[in-house]
Amino acid sequence: VCFCESPRFDVDLFARVFYPDAARFRVGVLDTAGNEICTFGAYGNPDSAGPASRIPQPDIPLFWPYMIEADDDMVYVGDRLNRRIVVVKLTHAVEAVCAIP
């Protein structure tokens, strides 16, 4: 009997690839050249469920991410061992605007 499961990744409208990295309790994001743009998520058990939970840290708790769905501004992560879907809103940490002559 094999208890293996194949991870499921997704590609958004900007061609970024979102993939589960279960061994590190996170989700990785690649650009079209295969460069890692960023990662998000950290180890979190069932008690870690966000700011209003018993254990409010980490901000994005994952135990075994295995399936990803991405759209324009949200990423949905299937967390197998926590038995939940974690929803992550995509935002920018910094925005700079400049005039083009």
OpenMM code with the backbone's topology and positions (N, CA, C; nanometers):
from openmm import Vec3, app, unit

residues = "VAL CYS PHE CYS GLU SER PRO ARG PHE ASP VAL ASP LEU PHE ALA ARG VAL PHE TYR PRO ASP ALA ALA ARG PHE ARG VAL GLY VAL LEU ASP THR ALA GLY ASN GLU ILE CYS THR PHE GLY ALA TYR GLY ASN PRO ASP SER ALA GLY PRO ALA SER ARG ILE PRO GLN PRO ASP ILE PRO LEU PHE TRP PRO TYR MET ILE GLU ALA ASP ASP ASP MET VAL TYR VAL GLY ASP ARG LEU ASN ARG ARG ILE VAL VAL VAL LYS LEU THR HIS ALA VAL GLU ALA VAL CYS ALA ILE PRO".split()
positions = [
    Vec3(0.0848, -0.1176, 0.0000),
    Vec3(0.0000, 0.0000, 0.0000),
    Vec3(0.0890, 0.1234, 0.0000),
    Vec3(0.0571, 0.2164, -0.0870),
    Vec3(0.1322, 0.3424, -0.0937),
    Vec3(0.0454, 0.4549, -0.0394),
    Vec3(0.0985, 0.5271, 0.0559),
    Vec3(0.0276, 0.6410, 0.1116),
    Vec3(0.0784, 0.7718, 0.0523),
    Vec3(0.1438, 0.7613, -0.0619),
    Vec3(0.1985, 0.8795, -0.1277),
    Vec3(0.0859, 0.9642, -0.1850),
    Vec3(0.1065, 1.0915, -0.1869),
    Vec3(0.0138, 1.1799, -0.2550),
    Vec3(0.0978, 1.2768, -0.3359),
    Vec3(0.0510, 1.3113, -0.4511),
    Vec3(0.1277, 1.4037, -0.5335),
    Vec3(0.0802, 1.5454, -0.5061),
    Vec3(0.1745, 1.6360, -0.4817),
    Vec3(0.1365, 1.7744, -0.4555),
    Vec3(0.0767, 1.8372, -0.5806),
    Vec3(-0.0085, 1.9351, -0.5603),
    Vec3(-0.0737, 2.0036, -0.6719),
    Vec3(-0.0360, 2.1507, -0.6681),
    Vec3(0.0157, 2.1992, -0.7787),
    Vec3(0.0558, 2.3394, -0.7877),
    Vec3(-0.0430, 2.4136, -0.8770),
    Vec3(-0.0292, 2.5465, -0.8837),
    Vec3(-0.1148, 2.6264, -0.9696),
    Vec3(-0.0339, 2.7411, -1.0279),
    Vec3(-0.0836, 2.7959, -1.1385),
    Vec3(-0.0219, 2.9089, -1.2066),
    Vec3(-0.1259, 3.0201, -1.2132),
    Vec3(-0.0860, 3.1413, -1.1729),
    Vec3(-0.1820, 3.2520, -1.1757),
    Vec3(-0.1772, 3.3253, -1.3103),
    Vec3(-0.2517, 3.4348, -1.3230),
    Vec3(-0.2601, 3.5086, -1.4489),
    Vec3(-0.1298, 3.5777, -1.4870),
    Vec3(-0.0379, 3.5938, -1.3903),
    Vec3(0.0930, 3.6531, -1.4187),
    Vec3(0.1975, 3.5456, -1.4478),
    Vec3(0.1526, 3.4214, -1.4619),
    Vec3(0.2387, 3.3048, -1.4909),
    Vec3(0.3324, 3.2709, -1.3748),
    Vec3(0.2971, 3.3152, -1.2541),
    Vec3(0.3751, 3.2744, -1.1360),
    Vec3(0.3271, 3.1360, -1.0947),
    Vec3(0.4210, 3.0511, -1.0580),
    Vec3(0.3881, 2.9155, -1.0145),
    Vec3(0.3880, 2.9116, -0.8622),
    Vec3(0.2783, 2.8662, -0.8044),
    Vec3(0.2651, 2.8489, -0.6601),
    Vec3(0.2713, 2.6989, -0.6326),
    Vec3(0.3669, 2.6554, -0.5513),
    Vec3(0.3829, 2.5124, -0.5255),
    Vec3(0.3937, 2.4855, -0.3757),
    Vec3(0.3411, 2.3723, -0.3288),
    Vec3(0.3529, 2.3382, -0.1869),
    Vec3(0.4920, 2.2841, -0.1562),
    Vec3(0.5473, 2.3262, -0.0449),
    Vec3(0.6759, 2.2767, 0.0050),
    Vec3(0.6484, 2.2186, 0.1439),
    Vec3(0.5909, 2.0980, 0.1442),
    Vec3(0.5425, 2.0371, 0.2686),
    Vec3(0.6538, 2.0125, 0.3690),
    Vec3(0.7723, 1.9773, 0.3230),
    Vec3(0.8823, 1.9467, 0.4155),
    Vec3(0.9260, 2.0692, 0.4951),
    Vec3(0.8982, 2.1883, 0.4417),
    Vec3(0.9350, 2.3122, 0.5118),
    Vec3(0.8131, 2.3918, 0.5575),
    Vec3(0.6938, 2.3303, 0.5497),
    Vec3(0.5698, 2.3918, 0.5991),
    Vec3(0.5418, 2.5262, 0.5332),
    Vec3(0.5597, 2.5351, 0.4011),
    Vec3(0.5429, 2.6632, 0.3343),
    Vec3(0.4985, 2.6444, 0.1897),
    Vec3(0.4732, 2.7558, 0.1229),
    Vec3(0.4395, 2.7589, -0.0187),
    Vec3(0.5457, 2.8430, -0.0875),
    Vec3(0.5954, 2.7956, -0.2002),
    Vec3(0.6941, 2.8698, -0.2776),
    Vec3(0.6294, 2.9320, -0.3997),
    Vec3(0.6894, 3.0410, -0.4477),
    Vec3(0.6398, 3.1103, -0.5656),
    Vec3(0.7572, 3.1294, -0.6620),
    Vec3(0.7381, 3.0842, -0.7870),
    Vec3(0.8413, 3.0958, -0.8899),
    Vec3(0.7949, 3.1893, -1.0007),
    Vec3(0.8921, 3.2585, -1.0635),
    Vec3(0.8575, 3.3381, -1.1817),
    Vec3(0.8690, 3.2501, -1.3060),
    Vec3(0.8503, 3.3090, -1.4237),
    Vec3(0.8497, 3.2297, -1.5472),
    Vec3(0.9859, 3.1721, -1.5823),
    Vec3(1.0932, 3.2237, -1.5234),
    Vec3(1.2273, 3.1706, -1.5479),
    Vec3(1.2676, 3.0657, -1.4437),
    Vec3(1.1782, 3.0352, -1.3513),
    Vec3(1.2089, 2.9369, -1.2478),
    Vec3(1.2789, 2.9938, -1.1265),
    Vec3(1.2876, 3.1261, -1.1172),
    Vec3(1.3491, 3.1911, -1.0010),
    Vec3(1.2477, 3.1991, -0.8879),
    Vec3(1.2950, 3.1731, -0.7661),
    Vec3(1.2056, 3.1829, -0.6511),
    Vec3(1.1815, 3.3295, -0.6183),
    Vec3(1.0550, 3.3716, -0.6254),
    Vec3(1.0175, 3.5095, -0.5931),
    Vec3(1.0065, 3.5257, -0.4427),
    Vec3(0.9347, 3.4336, -0.3788),
    Vec3(0.9155, 3.4404, -0.2347),
    Vec3(0.8602, 3.3079, -0.1850),
    Vec3(0.8493, 3.2970, -0.0545),
    Vec3(0.7811, 3.1852, 0.0100),
    Vec3(0.6913, 3.2441, 0.1184),
    Vec3(0.5892, 3.1699, 0.1554),
    Vec3(0.5080, 3.2128, 0.2686),
    Vec3(0.4584, 3.0902, 0.3427),
    Vec3(0.4325, 3.1085, 0.4718),
    Vec3(0.3886, 3.0005, 0.5580),
    Vec3(0.4996, 2.9569, 0.6521),
    Vec3(0.4599, 2.8970, 0.7620),
    Vec3(0.5528, 2.8446, 0.8615),
    Vec3(0.4809, 2.7348, 0.9390),
    Vec3(0.5565, 2.6572, 1.0153),
    Vec3(0.4962, 2.5470, 1.0899),
    Vec3(0.3860, 2.5987, 1.1817),
    Vec3(0.2727, 2.5332, 1.1738),
    Vec3(0.1628, 2.5655, 1.2634),
    Vec3(0.0756, 2.4427, 1.2829),
    Vec3(0.0517, 2.4050, 1.4079),
    Vec3(-0.0325, 2.2889, 1.4364),
    Vec3(-0.1796, 2.3315, 1.4382),
    Vec3(-0.2744, 2.2399, 1.4655),
    Vec3(-0.4167, 2.2774, 1.4618),
    Vec3(-0.4561, 2.3920, 1.5555),
    Vec3(-0.3810, 2.4137, 1.6641),
    Vec3(-0.4114, 2.5249, 1.7545),
    Vec3(-0.3710, 2.6594, 1.6965),
    Vec3(-0.2791, 2.6590, 1.5993),
    Vec3(-0.2353, 2.7825, 1.5340),
    Vec3(-0.3292, 2.8101, 1.4175),
    Vec3(-0.4214, 2.9011, 1.4359),
    Vec3(-0.5197, 2.9277, 1.3313),
    Vec3(-0.5410, 3.0766, 1.3092),
    Vec3(-0.4376, 3.1547, 1.3266),
    Vec3(-0.4485, 3.2974, 1.3012),
    Vec3(-0.4595, 3.3808, 1.4268),
    Vec3(-0.4757, 3.5122, 1.4099),
    Vec3(-0.4710, 3.6067, 1.5217),
    Vec3(-0.5706, 3.5805, 1.6338),
    Vec3(-0.6878, 3.5278, 1.6054),
    Vec3(-0.7893, 3.5084, 1.7094),
    Vec3(-0.7835, 3.3687, 1.7722),
    Vec3(-0.6847, 3.2885, 1.7372),
    Vec3(-0.6780, 3.1511, 1.7867),
    Vec3(-0.5991, 3.1409, 1.9174),
    Vec3(-0.5969, 3.0200, 1.9730),
    Vec3(-0.5216, 2.9955, 2.0972),
    Vec3(-0.3749, 3.0305, 2.0827),
    Vec3(-0.3192, 2.9964, 1.9691),
    Vec3(-0.1788, 3.0270, 1.9404),
    Vec3(-0.1775, 3.1143, 1.8144),
    Vec3(-0.1646, 3.2464, 1.8290),
    Vec3(-0.1795, 3.3370, 1.7151),
    Vec3(-0.0621, 3.3398, 1.6172),
    Vec3(0.0471, 3.2787, 1.6519),
    Vec3(0.1647, 3.2770, 1.5642),
    Vec3(0.1874, 3.1375, 1.5089),
    Vec3(0.2332, 3.1221, 1.3880),
    Vec3(0.2723, 3.2209, 1.2892),
    Vec3(0.1510, 3.2813, 1.2189),
    Vec3(0.1763, 3.3831, 1.1389),
    Vec3(0.0670, 3.4503, 1.0680),
    Vec3(-0.0006, 3.3577, 0.9673),
    Vec3(0.0785, 3.2746, 0.8998),
    Vec3(0.0242, 3.1803, 0.8016),
    Vec3(0.0664, 3.0397, 0.8439),
    Vec3(-0.0120, 2.9745, 0.9301),
    Vec3(0.0249, 2.8428, 0.9823),
    Vec3(-0.0063, 2.7307, 0.8829),
    Vec3(0.0935, 2.6472, 0.8556),
    Vec3(0.0762, 2.5316, 0.7679),
    Vec3(0.1424, 2.4105, 0.8323),
    Vec3(0.0807, 2.2946, 0.8174),
    Vec3(0.1375, 2.1721, 0.8717),
    Vec3(0.1770, 2.0760, 0.7589),
    Vec3(0.0913, 2.0617, 0.6581),
    Vec3(0.1250, 1.9773, 0.5437),
    Vec3(0.0541, 2.0316, 0.4198),
    Vec3(0.1078, 2.1429, 0.3627),
    Vec3(0.0442, 2.1981, 0.2431),
    Vec3(0.0599, 2.1002, 0.1273),
    Vec3(-0.0475, 2.0730, 0.0571),
    Vec3(-0.0371, 1.9754, -0.0514),
    Vec3(-0.1102, 2.0178, -0.1774),
    Vec3(-0.1973, 2.1155, -0.1706),
    Vec3(-0.2721, 2.1571, -0.2880),
    Vec3(-0.2871, 2.3085, -0.2878),
    Vec3(-0.2615, 2.3702, -0.4027),
    Vec3(-0.2639, 2.5151, -0.4145),
    Vec3(-0.3594, 2.5546, -0.5266),
    Vec3(-0.4371, 2.6594, -0.5036),
    Vec3(-0.5190, 2.7240, -0.6061),
    Vec3(-0.4935, 2.8729, -0.5931),
    Vec3(-0.4618, 2.9388, -0.7050),
    Vec3(-0.4308, 3.0818, -0.7025),
    Vec3(-0.5200, 3.1565, -0.8000),
    Vec3(-0.5632, 3.2770, -0.7613),
    Vec3(-0.6325, 3.3651, -0.8538),
    Vec3(-0.5649, 3.5018, -0.8486),
    Vec3(-0.6322, 3.6069, -0.8914),
    Vec3(-0.5692, 3.7388, -0.9016),
    Vec3(-0.5118, 3.7914, -0.7708),
    Vec3(-0.5839, 3.7733, -0.6607),
    Vec3(-0.5386, 3.8338, -0.5355),
    Vec3(-0.5437, 3.7416, -0.4149),
    Vec3(-0.5781, 3.6152, -0.4341),
    Vec3(-0.5846, 3.5204, -0.3229),
    Vec3(-0.5175, 3.3884, -0.3622),
    Vec3(-0.4637, 3.3209, -0.2607),
    Vec3(-0.4099, 3.1862, -0.2785),
    Vec3(-0.4784, 3.0977, -0.1750),
    Vec3(-0.5266, 2.9832, -0.2192),
    Vec3(-0.5943, 2.8878, -0.1314),
    Vec3(-0.5039, 2.7669, -0.1163),
    Vec3(-0.4691, 2.7334, 0.0082),
    Vec3(-0.3748, 2.6257, 0.0361),
    Vec3(-0.4476, 2.5151, 0.1112),
    Vec3(-0.4507, 2.3961, 0.0532),
    Vec3(-0.5051, 2.2802, 0.1222),
    Vec3(-0.4009, 2.2277, 0.2195),
    Vec3(-0.4331, 2.2282, 0.3471),
    Vec3(-0.3411, 2.1832, 0.4523),
    Vec3(-0.3918, 2.0481, 0.5035),
    Vec3(-0.3305, 1.9406, 0.4581),
    Vec3(-0.3780, 1.8045, 0.4843),
    Vec3(-0.3825, 1.7708, 0.6336),
    Vec3(-0.2754, 1.7925, 0.7067),
    Vec3(-0.2710, 1.7479, 0.8466),
    Vec3(-0.3463, 1.8403, 0.9416),
    Vec3(-0.3630, 1.9670, 0.9048),
    Vec3(-0.4460, 2.0565, 0.9862),
    Vec3(-0.5927, 2.0482, 0.9466),
    Vec3(-0.6213, 1.9775, 0.8383),
    Vec3(-0.7579, 1.9585, 0.7890),
    Vec3(-0.8314, 2.0907, 0.7691),
    Vec3(-0.7667, 2.1792, 0.6915),
    Vec3(-0.8292, 2.3078, 0.6638),
    Vec3(-0.7750, 2.3665, 0.5336),
    Vec3(-0.8442, 2.4678, 0.4872),
    Vec3(-0.7992, 2.5469, 0.3731),
    Vec3(-0.7522, 2.6802, 0.4295),
    Vec3(-0.6296, 2.7166, 0.4002),
    Vec3(-0.5739, 2.8440, 0.4448),
    Vec3(-0.5827, 2.9406, 0.3269),
    Vec3(-0.6428, 3.0562, 0.3503),
    Vec3(-0.6590, 3.1573, 0.2466),
    Vec3(-0.5591, 3.2689, 0.2721),
    Vec3(-0.4779, 3.2997, 0.1711),
    Vec3(-0.3739, 3.4022, 0.1831),
    Vec3(-0.4030, 3.5116, 0.0816),
    Vec3(-0.4119, 3.6349, 0.1286),
    Vec3(-0.4354, 3.7479, 0.0388),
    Vec3(-0.3005, 3.7989, -0.0109),
    Vec3(-0.2884, 3.8148, -0.1417),
    Vec3(-0.1646, 3.8644, -0.2013),
    Vec3(-0.1658, 4.0165, -0.1990),
    Vec3(-0.0672, 4.0750, -0.1326),
    Vec3(-0.0532, 4.2207, -0.1261),
    Vec3(0.0931, 4.2555, -0.1469),
    Vec3(0.1201, 4.3832, -0.1582),
    Vec3(0.2566, 4.4316, -0.1754),
    Vec3(0.3041, 4.4927, -0.0445),
    Vec3(0.4283, 4.4643, -0.0076),
    Vec3(0.4849, 4.5230, 0.1128),
    Vec3(0.5213, 4.6695, 0.0896),
    Vec3(0.5676, 4.7008, -0.0317),
    Vec3(0.6103, 4.8361, -0.0645),
    Vec3(0.5633, 4.8670, -0.2060),
    Vec3(0.5220, 4.9898, -0.2257),
    Vec3(0.4849, 5.0345, -0.3600),
    Vec3(0.5519, 5.1680, -0.3867),
    Vec3(0.6157, 5.1809, -0.5020),
    Vec3(0.6797, 5.3053, -0.5397),
    Vec3(0.6221, 5.3516, -0.6735),
    Vec3(0.5937, 5.4796, -0.6831),
    Vec3(0.5371, 5.5360, -0.8049),
    Vec3(0.6294, 5.6483, -0.8499),
    Vec3(0.6622, 5.6496, -0.9766),
    Vec3(0.7470, 5.7576, -1.0283),
    Vec3(0.6942, 5.8021, -1.1635),
    Vec3(0.7200, 5.9268, -1.1960),
    Vec3(0.6769, 5.9820, -1.3250),
    Vec3(0.7735, 5.9388, -1.4334),
    Vec3(0.7187, 5.9093, -1.5511),
    Vec3(0.8030, 5.8750, -1.6661),
    Vec3(0.7989, 5.9928, -1.7617),
    Vec3(0.9167, 6.0543, -1.7873),
    Vec3(0.9185, 6.1734, -1.8735),
    Vec3(0.8850, 6.1397, -2.0180),
] * unit.nanometer
topology = app.Topology()
chain = topology.addChain("A")
for resn in residues:
    res = topology.addResidue(resn, chain)
    for name in ("N", "CA", "C"):
        topology.addAtom(name, app.Element.getBySymbol(name[0]), res)
